[in-house]
Amino acid sequence: MAKSTHVVPNSSRGGWDSKDSGNSRVSRHFDKKSETTDWAREHSSKIGSELVIHNKNGQIGQKDSHGNDDCPPRG
């Protein structure tokens, strides 16, 4: 399974969390989505994971890969 870092809303305490797949604990918590996304993008780049940014309703809104992309992409 590929590694991924998710930016998700925190319904219990408000704000936004960054969480790596396979970990039960949150990596970081921020009040603003933009702060969480900035931190998660840098973190994801360092560990070579896919960044998955969720909308406030929990659905995936955006993806950005920092891992093993084909370069150039296939067909």
mmCIF file of the N, C-alpha and C atoms, coordinates in Angstrom:
data_MODEL
# 
_entry.id   MODEL 
# 
loop_
_atom_site.group_PDB 
_atom_site.id 
_atom_site.type_symbol 
_atom_site.label_atom_id 
_atom_site.label_alt_id 
_atom_site.label_comp_id 
_atom_site.label_asym_id 
_atom_site.label_entity_id 
_atom_site.label_seq_id 
_atom_site.pdbx_PDB_ins_code 
_atom_site.Cartn_x 
_atom_site.Cartn_y 
_atom_site.Cartn_z 
_atom_site.occupancy 
_atom_site.B_iso_or_equiv 
_atom_site.pdbx_formal_charge 
_atom_site.auth_seq_id 
_atom_site.auth_comp_id 
_atom_site.auth_asym_id 
_atom_site.auth_atom_id 
_atom_site.pdbx_PDB_model_num 
ATOM 1   N N  . MET A 1 1  ? 0.836   -1.173 0.000   1.00 0.00 ? 1  MET A N  1 
ATOM 2   C CA . MET A 1 1  ? 0.000   0.000  0.000   1.00 0.00 ? 1  MET A CA 1 
ATOM 3   C C  . MET A 1 1  ? 0.888   1.246  0.000   1.00 0.00 ? 1  MET A C  1 
ATOM 4   N N  . ALA A 1 2  ? 0.527   2.227  -0.799  1.00 0.00 ? 2  ALA A N  1 
ATOM 5   C CA . ALA A 1 2  ? 1.294   3.460  -0.900  1.00 0.00 ? 2  ALA A CA 1 
ATOM 6   C C  . ALA A 1 2  ? 1.050   4.344  0.322   1.00 0.00 ? 2  ALA A C  1 
ATOM 7   N N  . LYS A 1 3  ? 2.070   5.099  0.697   1.00 0.00 ? 3  LYS A N  1 
ATOM 8   C CA . LYS A 1 3  ? 1.938   6.034  1.811   1.00 0.00 ? 3  LYS A CA 1 
ATOM 9   C C  . LYS A 1 3  ? 1.131   7.244  1.361   1.00 0.00 ? 3  LYS A C  1 
ATOM 10  N N  . SER A 1 4  ? 0.336   7.780  2.275   1.00 0.00 ? 4  SER A N  1 
ATOM 11  C CA . SER A 1 4  ? -0.397  9.000  1.980   1.00 0.00 ? 4  SER A CA 1 
ATOM 12  C C  . SER A 1 4  ? -0.541  9.833  3.242   1.00 0.00 ? 4  SER A C  1 
ATOM 13  N N  . THR A 1 5  ? -0.610  11.139 3.038   1.00 0.00 ? 5  THR A N  1 
ATOM 14  C CA . THR A 1 5  ? -0.825  12.100 4.108   1.00 0.00 ? 5  THR A CA 1 
ATOM 15  C C  . THR A 1 5  ? -2.141  12.792 3.831   1.00 0.00 ? 5  THR A C  1 
ATOM 16  N N  . HIS A 1 6  ? -3.037  12.789 4.821   1.00 0.00 ? 6  HIS A N  1 
ATOM 17  C CA . HIS A 1 6  ? -4.377  13.341 4.636   1.00 0.00 ? 6  HIS A CA 1 
ATOM 18  C C  . HIS A 1 6  ? -4.563  14.607 5.465   1.00 0.00 ? 6  HIS A C  1 
ATOM 19  N N  . VAL A 1 7  ? -5.212  15.602 4.858   1.00 0.00 ? 7  VAL A N  1 
ATOM 20  C CA . VAL A 1 7  ? -5.654  16.808 5.553   1.00 0.00 ? 7  VAL A CA 1 
ATOM 21  C C  . VAL A 1 7  ? -7.157  16.632 5.731   1.00 0.00 ? 7  VAL A C  1 
ATOM 22  N N  . VAL A 1 8  ? -7.603  16.514 6.992   1.00 0.00 ? 8  VAL A N  1 
ATOM 23  C CA . VAL A 1 8  ? -9.003  16.209 7.271   1.00 0.00 ? 8  VAL A CA 1 
ATOM 24  C C  . VAL A 1 8  ? -9.565  17.151 8.339   1.00 0.00 ? 8  VAL A C  1 
ATOM 25  N N  . PRO A 1 9  ? -10.879 17.433 8.252   1.00 0.00 ? 9  PRO A N  1 
ATOM 26  C CA . PRO A 1 9  ? -11.486 18.254 9.306   1.00 0.00 ? 9  PRO A CA 1 
ATOM 27  C C  . PRO A 1 9  ? -11.578 17.461 10.600  1.00 0.00 ? 9  PRO A C  1 
ATOM 28  N N  . ASN A 1 10 ? -11.432 18.168 11.728  1.00 0.00 ? 10 ASN A N  1 
ATOM 29  C CA . ASN A 1 10 ? -11.553 17.537 13.037  1.00 0.00 ? 10 ASN A CA 1 
ATOM 30  C C  . ASN A 1 10 ? -12.905 17.933 13.611  1.00 0.00 ? 10 ASN A C  1 
ATOM 31  N N  . SER A 1 11 ? -13.847 16.999 13.614  1.00 0.00 ? 11 SER A N  1 
ATOM 32  C CA . SER A 1 11 ? -15.210 17.311 14.042  1.00 0.00 ? 11 SER A CA 1 
ATOM 33  C C  . SER A 1 11 ? -15.341 17.468 15.555  1.00 0.00 ? 11 SER A C  1 
ATOM 34  N N  . SER A 1 12 ? -14.462 16.859 16.327  1.00 0.00 ? 12 SER A N  1 
ATOM 35  C CA . SER A 1 12 ? -14.605 16.916 17.780  1.00 0.00 ? 12 SER A CA 1 
ATOM 36  C C  . SER A 1 12 ? -14.046 18.207 18.394  1.00 0.00 ? 12 SER A C  1 
ATOM 37  N N  . ARG A 1 13 ? -12.923 18.709 17.894  1.00 0.00 ? 13 ARG A N  1 
ATOM 38  C CA . ARG A 1 13 ? -12.365 19.929 18.477  1.00 0.00 ? 13 ARG A CA 1 
ATOM 39  C C  . ARG A 1 13 ? -12.256 21.082 17.494  1.00 0.00 ? 13 ARG A C  1 
ATOM 40  N N  . GLY A 1 14 ? -12.777 20.899 16.294  1.00 0.00 ? 14 GLY A N  1 
ATOM 41  C CA . GLY A 1 14 ? -12.708 21.954 15.294  1.00 0.00 ? 14 GLY A CA 1 
ATOM 42  C C  . GLY A 1 14 ? -11.340 22.002 14.652  1.00 0.00 ? 14 GLY A C  1 
ATOM 43  N N  . GLY A 1 15 ? -11.189 22.805 13.654  1.00 0.00 ? 15 GLY A N  1 
ATOM 44  C CA . GLY A 1 15 ? -9.914  22.928 12.968  1.00 0.00 ? 15 GLY A CA 1 
ATOM 45  C C  . GLY A 1 15 ? -9.658  21.763 12.030  1.00 0.00 ? 15 GLY A C  1 
ATOM 46  N N  . TRP A 1 16 ? -8.377  21.564 11.710  1.00 0.00 ? 16 TRP A N  1 
ATOM 47  C CA . TRP A 1 16 ? -7.968  20.579 10.711  1.00 0.00 ? 16 TRP A CA 1 
ATOM 48  C C  . TRP A 1 16 ? -6.791  19.770 11.208  1.00 0.00 ? 16 TRP A C  1 
ATOM 49  N N  . ASP A 1 17 ? -6.736  18.504 10.785  1.00 0.00 ? 17 ASP A N  1 
ATOM 50  C CA . ASP A 1 17 ? -5.659  17.601 11.177  1.00 0.00 ? 17 ASP A CA 1 
ATOM 51  C C  . ASP A 1 17 ? -4.894  17.124 9.958   1.00 0.00 ? 17 ASP A C  1 
ATOM 52  N N  . SER A 1 18 ? -3.632  16.841 10.152  1.00 0.00 ? 18 SER A N  1 
ATOM 53  C CA . SER A 1 18 ? -2.812  16.146 9.172   1.00 0.00 ? 18 SER A CA 1 
ATOM 54  C C  . SER A 1 18 ? -2.525  14.772 9.750   1.00 0.00 ? 18 SER A C  1 
ATOM 55  N N  . LYS A 1 19 ? -2.794  13.742 8.950   1.00 0.00 ? 19 LYS A N  1 
ATOM 56  C CA . LYS A 1 19 ? -2.653  12.382 9.442   1.00 0.00 ? 19 LYS A CA 1 
ATOM 57  C C  . LYS A 1 19 ? -2.055  11.507 8.350   1.00 0.00 ? 19 LYS A C  1 
ATOM 58  N N  . ASP A 1 20 ? -1.045  10.708 8.706   1.00 0.00 ? 20 ASP A N  1 
ATOM 59  C CA . ASP A 1 20 ? -0.424  9.784  7.764   1.00 0.00 ? 20 ASP A CA 1 
ATOM 60  C C  . ASP A 1 20 ? -1.178  8.457  7.780   1.00 0.00 ? 20 ASP A C  1 
ATOM 61  N N  . SER A 1 21 ? -1.318  7.847  6.606   1.00 0.00 ? 21 SER A N  1 
ATOM 62  C CA . SER A 1 21 ? -1.970  6.545  6.532   1.00 0.00 ? 21 SER A CA 1 
ATOM 63  C C  . SER A 1 21 ? -1.169  5.536  7.339   1.00 0.00 ? 21 SER A C  1 
ATOM 64  N N  . GLY A 1 22 ? -1.870  4.632  7.978   1.00 0.00 ? 22 GLY A N  1 
ATOM 65  C CA . GLY A 1 22 ? -1.211  3.620  8.794   1.00 0.00 ? 22 GLY A CA 1 
ATOM 66  C C  . GLY A 1 22 ? -0.946  4.054  10.222  1.00 0.00 ? 22 GLY A C  1 
ATOM 67  N N  . ASN A 1 23 ? -1.129  5.325  10.531  1.00 0.00 ? 23 ASN A N  1 
ATOM 68  C CA . ASN A 1 23 ? -0.945  5.825  11.903  1.00 0.00 ? 23 ASN A CA 1 
ATOM 69  C C  . ASN A 1 23 ? -2.313  6.090  12.522  1.00 0.00 ? 23 ASN A C  1 
ATOM 70  N N  . SER A 1 24 ? -2.478  5.718  13.761  1.00 0.00 ? 24 SER A N  1 
ATOM 71  C CA . SER A 1 24 ? -3.749  5.965  14.436  1.00 0.00 ? 24 SER A CA 1 
ATOM 72  C C  . SER A 1 24 ? -3.814  7.373  15.027  1.00 0.00 ? 24 SER A C  1 
ATOM 73  N N  . ARG A 1 25 ? -2.649  7.996  15.202  1.00 0.00 ? 25 ARG A N  1 
ATOM 74  C CA . ARG A 1 25 ? -2.603  9.329  15.791  1.00 0.00 ? 25 ARG A CA 1 
ATOM 75  C C  . ARG A 1 25 ? -2.439  10.406 14.725  1.00 0.00 ? 25 ARG A C  1 
ATOM 76  N N  . VAL A 1 26 ? -2.917  11.588 15.053  1.00 0.00 ? 26 VAL A N  1 
ATOM 77  C CA . VAL A 1 26 ? -2.791  12.762 14.193  1.00 0.00 ? 26 VAL A CA 1 
ATOM 78  C C  . VAL A 1 26 ? -1.349  13.259 14.252  1.00 0.00 ? 26 VAL A C  1 
ATOM 79  N N  . SER A 1 27 ? -0.795  13.642 13.092  1.00 0.00 ? 27 SER A N  1 
ATOM 80  C CA . SER A 1 27 ? 0.565   14.182 13.060  1.00 0.00 ? 27 SER A CA 1 
ATOM 81  C C  . SER A 1 27 ? 0.603   15.604 13.607  1.00 0.00 ? 27 SER A C  1 
ATOM 82  N N  . ARG A 1 28 ? -0.314  16.444 13.121  1.00 0.00 ? 28 ARG A N  1 
ATOM 83  C CA . ARG A 1 28 ? -0.385  17.848 13.566  1.00 0.00 ? 28 ARG A CA 1 
ATOM 84  C C  . ARG A 1 28 ? -1.831  18.325 13.493  1.00 0.00 ? 28 ARG A C  1 
ATOM 85  N N  . HIS A 1 29 ? -2.177  19.293 14.342  1.00 0.00 ? 29 HIS A N  1 
ATOM 86  C CA . HIS A 1 29 ? -3.501  19.913 14.347  1.00 0.00 ? 29 HIS A CA 1 
ATOM 87  C C  . HIS A 1 29 ? -3.331  21.423 14.201  1.00 0.00 ? 29 HIS A C  1 
ATOM 88  N N  . PHE A 1 30 ? -4.166  22.024 13.355  1.00 0.00 ? 30 PHE A N  1 
ATOM 89  C CA . PHE A 1 30 ? -4.140  23.468 13.138  1.00 0.00 ? 30 PHE A CA 1 
ATOM 90  C C  . PHE A 1 30 ? -5.572  24.004 13.161  1.00 0.00 ? 30 PHE A C  1 
ATOM 91  N N  . ASP A 1 31 ? -5.713  25.283 13.397  1.00 0.00 ? 31 ASP A N  1 
ATOM 92  C CA . ASP A 1 31 ? -7.030  25.914 13.365  1.00 0.00 ? 31 ASP A CA 1 
ATOM 93  C C  . ASP A 1 31 ? -7.516  26.150 11.941  1.00 0.00 ? 31 ASP A C  1 
ATOM 94  N N  . LYS A 1 32 ? -6.578  26.438 11.027  1.00 0.00 ? 32 LYS A N  1 
ATOM 95  C CA . LYS A 1 32 ? -6.950  26.788 9.658   1.00 0.00 ? 32 LYS A CA 1 
ATOM 96  C C  . LYS A 1 32 ? -6.527  25.703 8.670   1.00 0.00 ? 32 LYS A C  1 
ATOM 97  N N  . LYS A 1 33 ? -7.375  25.480 7.671   1.00 0.00 ? 33 LYS A N  1 
ATOM 98  C CA . LYS A 1 33 ? -7.080  24.486 6.643   1.00 0.00 ? 33 LYS A CA 1 
ATOM 99  C C  . LYS A 1 33 ? -5.817  24.859 5.879   1.00 0.00 ? 33 LYS A C  1 
ATOM 100 N N  . SER A 1 34 ? -5.628  26.143 5.590   1.00 0.00 ? 34 SER A N  1 
ATOM 101 C CA . SER A 1 34 ? -4.461  26.575 4.818   1.00 0.00 ? 34 SER A CA 1 
ATOM 102 C C  . SER A 1 34 ? -3.157  26.275 5.561   1.00 0.00 ? 34 SER A C  1 
ATOM 103 N N  . GLU A 1 35 ? -3.147  26.464 6.885   1.00 0.00 ? 35 GLU A N  1 
ATOM 104 C CA . GLU A 1 35 ? -1.950  26.155 7.682   1.00 0.00 ? 35 GLU A CA 1 
ATOM 105 C C  . GLU A 1 35 ? -1.674  24.651 7.672   1.00 0.00 ? 35 GLU A C  1 
ATOM 106 N N  . THR A 1 36 ? -2.735  23.874 7.801   1.00 0.00 ? 36 THR A N  1 
ATOM 107 C CA . THR A 1 36 ? -2.600  22.420 7.794   1.00 0.00 ? 36 THR A CA 1 
ATOM 108 C C  . THR A 1 36 ? -2.077  21.947 6.447   1.00 0.00 ? 36 THR A C  1 
ATOM 109 N N  . THR A 1 37 ? -2.629  22.487 5.365   1.00 0.00 ? 37 THR A N  1 
ATOM 110 C CA . THR A 1 37 ? -2.221  22.096 4.019   1.00 0.00 ? 37 THR A CA 1 
ATOM 111 C C  . THR A 1 37 ? -0.765  22.449 3.756   1.00 0.00 ? 37 THR A C  1 
ATOM 112 N N  . ASP A 1 38 ? -0.339  23.628 4.175   1.00 0.00 ? 38 ASP A N  1 
ATOM 113 C CA . ASP A 1 38 ? 1.058   24.032 3.985   1.00 0.00 ? 38 ASP A CA 1 
ATOM 114 C C  . ASP A 1 38 ? 2.005   23.081 4.708   1.00 0.00 ? 38 ASP A C  1 
ATOM 115 N N  . TRP A 1 39 ? 1.690   22.760 5.967   1.00 0.00 ? 39 TRP A N  1 
ATOM 116 C CA . TRP A 1 39 ? 2.538   21.858 6.737   1.00 0.00 ? 39 TRP A CA 1 
ATOM 117 C C  . TRP A 1 39 ? 2.525   20.456 6.136   1.00 0.00 ? 39 TRP A C  1 
ATOM 118 N N  . ALA A 1 40 ? 1.337   19.973 5.777   1.00 0.00 ? 40 ALA A N  1 
ATOM 119 C CA . ALA A 1 40 ? 1.198   18.619 5.237   1.00 0.00 ? 40 ALA A CA 1 
ATOM 120 C C  . ALA A 1 40 ? 1.903   18.486 3.884   1.00 0.00 ? 40 ALA A C  1 
ATOM 121 N N  . ARG A 1 41 ? 1.872   19.532 3.081   1.00 0.00 ? 41 ARG A N  1 
ATOM 122 C CA . ARG A 1 41 ? 2.553   19.492 1.772   1.00 0.00 ? 41 ARG A CA 1 
ATOM 123 C C  . ARG A 1 41 ? 4.066   19.337 1.966   1.00 0.00 ? 41 ARG A C  1 
ATOM 124 N N  . GLU A 1 42 ? 4.629   20.079 2.878   1.00 0.00 ? 42 GLU A N  1 
ATOM 125 C CA . GLU A 1 42 ? 6.063   19.981 3.156   1.00 0.00 ? 42 GLU A CA 1 
ATOM 126 C C  . GLU A 1 42 ? 6.407   18.606 3.750   1.00 0.00 ? 42 GLU A C  1 
ATOM 127 N N  . HIS A 1 43 ? 5.595   18.150 4.689   1.00 0.00 ? 43 HIS A N  1 
ATOM 128 C CA . HIS A 1 43 ? 5.797   16.843 5.322   1.00 0.00 ? 43 HIS A CA 1 
ATOM 129 C C  . HIS A 1 43 ? 5.687   15.718 4.285   1.00 0.00 ? 43 HIS A C  1 
ATOM 130 N N  . SER A 1 44 ? 4.683   15.781 3.444   1.00 0.00 ? 44 SER A N  1 
ATOM 131 C CA . SER A 1 44 ? 4.466   14.767 2.414   1.00 0.00 ? 44 SER A CA 1 
ATOM 132 C C  . SER A 1 44 ? 5.628   14.722 1.433   1.00 0.00 ? 44 SER A C  1 
ATOM 133 N N  . SER A 1 45 ? 6.153   15.874 1.092   1.00 0.00 ? 45 SER A N  1 
ATOM 134 C CA . SER A 1 45 ? 7.294   15.951 0.186   1.00 0.00 ? 45 SER A CA 1 
ATOM 135 C C  . SER A 1 45 ? 8.527   15.299 0.811   1.00 0.00 ? 45 SER A C  1 
ATOM 136 N N  . LYS A 1 46 ? 8.729   15.529 2.110   1.00 0.00 ? 46 LYS A N  1 
ATOM 137 C CA . LYS A 1 46 ? 9.882   14.956 2.808   1.00 0.00 ? 46 LYS A CA 1 
ATOM 138 C C  . LYS A 1 46 ? 9.831   13.437 2.863   1.00 0.00 ? 46 LYS A C  1 
ATOM 139 N N  . ILE A 1 47 ? 8.628   12.868 3.064   1.00 0.00 ? 47 ILE A N  1 
ATOM 140 C CA . ILE A 1 47 ? 8.522   11.418 3.215   1.00 0.00 ? 47 ILE A CA 1 
ATOM 141 C C  . ILE A 1 47 ? 8.130   10.716 1.911   1.00 0.00 ? 47 ILE A C  1 
ATOM 142 N N  . GLY A 1 48 ? 7.889   11.485 0.833   1.00 0.00 ? 48 GLY A N  1 
ATOM 143 C CA . GLY A 1 48 ? 7.573   10.904 -0.468  1.00 0.00 ? 48 GLY A CA 1 
ATOM 144 C C  . GLY A 1 48 ? 6.210   10.253 -0.534  1.00 0.00 ? 48 GLY A C  1 
ATOM 145 N N  . SER A 1 49 ? 5.217   10.873 0.086   1.00 0.00 ? 49 SER A N  1 
ATOM 146 C CA . SER A 1 49 ? 3.870   10.308 0.096   1.00 0.00 ? 49 SER A CA 1 
ATOM 147 C C  . SER A 1 49 ? 2.928   11.130 -0.777  1.00 0.00 ? 49 SER A C  1 
ATOM 148 N N  . GLU A 1 50 ? 1.741   10.587 -1.005  1.00 0.00 ? 50 GLU A N  1 
ATOM 149 C CA . GLU A 1 50 ? 0.708   11.306 -1.733  1.00 0.00 ? 50 GLU A CA 1 
ATOM 150 C C  . GLU A 1 50 ? -0.042  12.179 -0.741  1.00 0.00 ? 50 GLU A C  1 
ATOM 151 N N  . LEU A 1 51 ? -0.277  13.438 -1.100  1.00 0.00 ? 51 LEU A N  1 
ATOM 152 C CA . LEU A 1 51 ? -1.029  14.363 -0.259  1.00 0.00 ? 51 LEU A CA 1 
ATOM 153 C C  . LEU A 1 51 ? -2.487  14.331 -0.697  1.00 0.00 ? 51 LEU A C  1 
ATOM 154 N N  . VAL A 1 52 ? -3.388  14.053 0.239   1.00 0.00 ? 52 VAL A N  1 
ATOM 155 C CA . VAL A 1 52 ? -4.818  13.991 -0.040  1.00 0.00 ? 52 VAL A CA 1 
ATOM 156 C C  . VAL A 1 52 ? -5.493  15.041 0.832   1.00 0.00 ? 52 VAL A C  1 
ATOM 157 N N  . ILE A 1 53 ? -6.100  16.044 0.191   1.00 0.00 ? 53 ILE A N  1 
ATOM 158 C CA . ILE A 1 53 ? -6.743  17.146 0.906   1.00 0.00 ? 53 ILE A CA 1 
ATOM 159 C C  . ILE A 1 53 ? -8.249  16.961 0.825   1.00 0.00 ? 53 ILE A C  1 
ATOM 160 N N  . HIS A 1 54 ? -8.879  16.850 1.981   1.00 0.00 ? 54 HIS A N  1 
ATOM 161 C CA . HIS A 1 54 ? -10.316 16.625 2.056   1.00 0.00 ? 54 HIS A CA 1 
ATOM 162 C C  . HIS A 1 54 ? -11.055 17.951 2.210   1.00 0.00 ? 54 HIS A C  1 
ATOM 163 N N  . ASN A 1 55 ? -12.308 17.978 1.767   1.00 0.00 ? 55 ASN A N  1 
ATOM 164 C CA . ASN A 1 55 ? -13.177 19.133 1.964   1.00 0.00 ? 55 ASN A CA 1 
ATOM 165 C C  . ASN A 1 55 ? -13.767 19.070 3.366   1.00 0.00 ? 55 ASN A C  1 
ATOM 166 N N  . LYS A 1 56 ? -14.492 20.117 3.746   1.00 0.00 ? 56 LYS A N  1 
ATOM 167 C CA . LYS A 1 56 ? -15.083 20.185 5.078   1.00 0.00 ? 56 LYS A CA 1 
ATOM 168 C C  . LYS A 1 56 ? -16.056 19.030 5.339   1.00 0.00 ? 56 LYS A C  1 
ATOM 169 N N  . ASN A 1 57 ? -16.699 18.516 4.262   1.00 0.00 ? 57 ASN A N  1 
ATOM 170 C CA . ASN A 1 57 ? -17.638 17.404 4.419   1.00 0.00 ? 57 ASN A CA 1 
ATOM 171 C C  . ASN A 1 57 ? -16.937 16.048 4.439   1.00 0.00 ? 57 ASN A C  1 
ATOM 172 N N  . GLY A 1 58 ? -15.616 16.029 4.336   1.00 0.00 ? 58 GLY A N  1 
ATOM 173 C CA . GLY A 1 58 ? -14.846 14.796 4.409   1.00 0.00 ? 58 GLY A CA 1 
ATOM 174 C C  . GLY A 1 58 ? -14.509 14.167 3.074   1.00 0.00 ? 58 GLY A C  1 
ATOM 175 N N  . GLN A 1 59 ? -15.130 14.635 1.989   1.00 0.00 ? 59 GLN A N  1 
ATOM 176 C CA . GLN A 1 59 ? -14.834 14.091 0.663   1.00 0.00 ? 59 GLN A CA 1 
ATOM 177 C C  . GLN A 1 59 ? -13.490 14.610 0.162   1.00 0.00 ? 59 GLN A C  1 
ATOM 178 N N  . ILE A 1 60 ? -12.831 13.808 -0.673  1.00 0.00 ? 60 ILE A N  1 
ATOM 179 C CA . ILE A 1 60 ? -11.541 14.211 -1.235  1.00 0.00 ? 60 ILE A CA 1 
ATOM 180 C C  . ILE A 1 60 ? -11.756 15.375 -2.191  1.00 0.00 ? 60 ILE A C  1 
ATOM 181 N N  . GLY A 1 61 ? -11.008 16.437 -1.969  1.00 0.00 ? 61 GLY A N  1 
ATOM 182 C CA . GLY A 1 61 ? -11.115 17.619 -2.805  1.00 0.00 ? 61 GLY A CA 1 
ATOM 183 C C  . GLY A 1 61 ? -9.938  17.775 -3.758  1.00 0.00 ? 61 GLY A C  1 
ATOM 184 N N  . GLN A 1 62 ? -8.763  17.269 -3.344  1.00 0.00 ? 62 GLN A N  1 
ATOM 185 C CA . GLN A 1 62 ? -7.557  17.464 -4.147  1.00 0.00 ? 62 GLN A CA 1 
ATOM 186 C C  . GLN A 1 62 ? -6.521  16.423 -3.761  1.00 0.00 ? 62 GLN A C  1 
ATOM 187 N N  . LYS A 1 63 ? -5.707  16.021 -4.737  1.00 0.00 ? 63 LYS A N  1 
ATOM 188 C CA . LYS A 1 63 ? -4.589  15.115 -4.492  1.00 0.00 ? 63 LYS A CA 1 
ATOM 189 C C  . LYS A 1 63 ? -3.332  15.702 -5.117  1.00 0.00 ? 63 LYS A C  1 
ATOM 190 N N  . ASP A 1 64 ? -2.203  15.436 -4.475  1.00 0.00 ? 64 ASP A N  1 
ATOM 191 C CA . ASP A 1 64 ? -0.918  15.892 -4.987  1.00 0.00 ? 64 ASP A CA 1 
ATOM 192 C C  . ASP A 1 64 ? 0.114   14.835 -4.607  1.00 0.00 ? 64 ASP A C  1 
ATOM 193 N N  . SER A 1 65 ? 0.774   14.269 -5.602  1.00 0.00 ? 65 SER A N  1 
ATOM 194 C CA . SER A 1 65 ? 1.690   13.168 -5.340  1.00 0.00 ? 65 SER A CA 1 
ATOM 195 C C  . SER A 1 65 ? 3.119   13.674 -5.187  1.00 0.00 ? 65 SER A C  1 
ATOM 196 N N  . HIS A 1 66 ? 3.796   13.191 -4.158  1.00 0.00 ? 66 HIS A N  1 
ATOM 197 C CA . HIS A 1 66 ? 5.204   13.489 -3.929  1.00 0.00 ? 66 HIS A CA 1 
ATOM 198 C C  . HIS A 1 66 ? 6.016   12.201 -3.882  1.00 0.00 ? 66 HIS A C  1 
ATOM 199 N N  . GLY A 1 67 ? 5.459   11.155 -4.478  1.00 0.00 ? 67 GLY A N  1 
ATOM 200 C CA . GLY A 1 67 ? 6.088   9.854  -4.360  1.00 0.00 ? 67 GLY A CA 1 
ATOM 201 C C  . GLY A 1 67 ? 6.635   9.331  -5.666  1.00 0.00 ? 67 GLY A C  1 
ATOM 202 N N  . ASN A 1 68 ? 6.273   8.130  -6.001  1.00 0.00 ? 68 ASN A N  1 
ATOM 203 C CA . ASN A 1 68 ? 6.830   7.419  -7.141  1.00 0.00 ? 68 ASN A CA 1 
ATOM 204 C C  . ASN A 1 68 ? 6.009   7.621  -8.403  1.00 0.00 ? 68 ASN A C  1 
ATOM 205 N N  . ASP A 1 69 ? 5.986   8.825  -8.915  1.00 0.00 ? 69 ASP A N  1 
ATOM 206 C CA . ASP A 1 69 ? 5.288   9.100  -10.159 1.00 0.00 ? 69 ASP A CA 1 
ATOM 207 C C  . ASP A 1 69 ? 6.087   8.611  -11.349 1.00 0.00 ? 69 ASP A C  1 
ATOM 208 N N  . ASP A 1 70 ? 5.364   8.198  -12.389 1.00 0.00 ? 70 ASP A N  1 
ATOM 209 C CA . ASP A 1 70 ? 6.027   7.913  -13.657 1.00 0.00 ? 70 ASP A CA 1 
ATOM 210 C C  . ASP A 1 70 ? 6.363   9.241  -14.309 1.00 0.00 ? 70 ASP A C  1 
ATOM 211 N N  . CYS A 1 71 ? 7.581   9.381  -14.767 1.00 0.00 ? 71 CYS A N  1 
ATOM 212 C CA . CYS A 1 71 ? 7.983   10.630 -15.389 1.00 0.00 ? 71 CYS A CA 1 
ATOM 213 C C  . CYS A 1 71 ? 8.667   10.325 -16.706 1.00 0.00 ? 71 CYS A C  1 
ATOM 214 N N  . PRO A 1 72 ? 8.104   10.627 -17.829 1.00 0.00 ? 72 PRO A N  1 
ATOM 215 C CA . PRO A 1 72 ? 6.796   11.253 -17.998 1.00 0.00 ? 72 PRO A CA 1 
ATOM 216 C C  . PRO A 1 72 ? 5.665   10.256 -17.717 1.00 0.00 ? 72 PRO A C  1 
ATOM 217 N N  . PRO A 1 73 ? 4.448   10.761 -17.446 1.00 0.00 ? 73 PRO A N  1 
ATOM 218 C CA . PRO A 1 73 ? 3.335   9.879  -17.148 1.00 0.00 ? 73 PRO A CA 1 
ATOM 219 C C  . PRO A 1 73 ? 3.017   8.959  -18.331 1.00 0.00 ? 73 PRO A C  1 
ATOM 220 N N  . ARG A 1 74 ? 2.552   7.769  -18.022 1.00 0.00 ? 74 ARG A N  1 
ATOM 221 C CA . ARG A 1 74 ? 2.150   6.835  -19.073 1.00 0.00 ? 74 ARG A CA 1 
ATOM 222 C C  . ARG A 1 74 ? 0.869   7.268  -19.723 1.00 0.00 ? 74 ARG A C  1 
ATOM 223 N N  . GLY A 1 75 ? 0.789   7.027  -21.035 1.00 0.00 ? 75 GLY A N  1 
ATOM 224 C CA . GLY A 1 75 ? -0.317  7.226  -21.931 1.00 0.00 ? 75 GLY A CA 1 
ATOM 225 C C  . GLY A 1 75 ? -1.455  7.959  -21.525 1.00 0.00 ? 75 GLY A C  1 
# 
